[in-house]
């Protein structure tokens, strides 16, 4: 279970890094500006892309790194808490994209899929570790 979790967290870091790059883009069109409903530039330059002065994408990078470390050290119950927190925050951000901005970011949606699968794997790993009597 350890390695699939690590691969997912690596993908999460990559996708969040792409979103962070988009956040700081000051020139040209967004590479993921597909149409009026799919535009990472609009999402990543909105006021909702910051959290206490920190870009949400940077928070995502830190979160995925933390979850990768928890997976590496097989701290599956703590990983489950982190993944649940990440999933809840991701759902909150999806609500903003759908109901306030009316625009979706392909990087954000990719991250939402990654965190959902990560949560399912963390749930399975935590359950198996409890059954085995492991921390």
ABEGO torsion letter per residue (X at the ends): XAAAAAAAAAAAAAAAAAAAAAAABABEBBAABABAABBAAAAAABAAABBGGBBAAAAAAAAAAAAAAAAAAGBAAAAAAAAAAAAAAAAAAAAAAAAAAGBBBAAAAAAAAAAAAAAAAAAAAAAAAAAAGBX
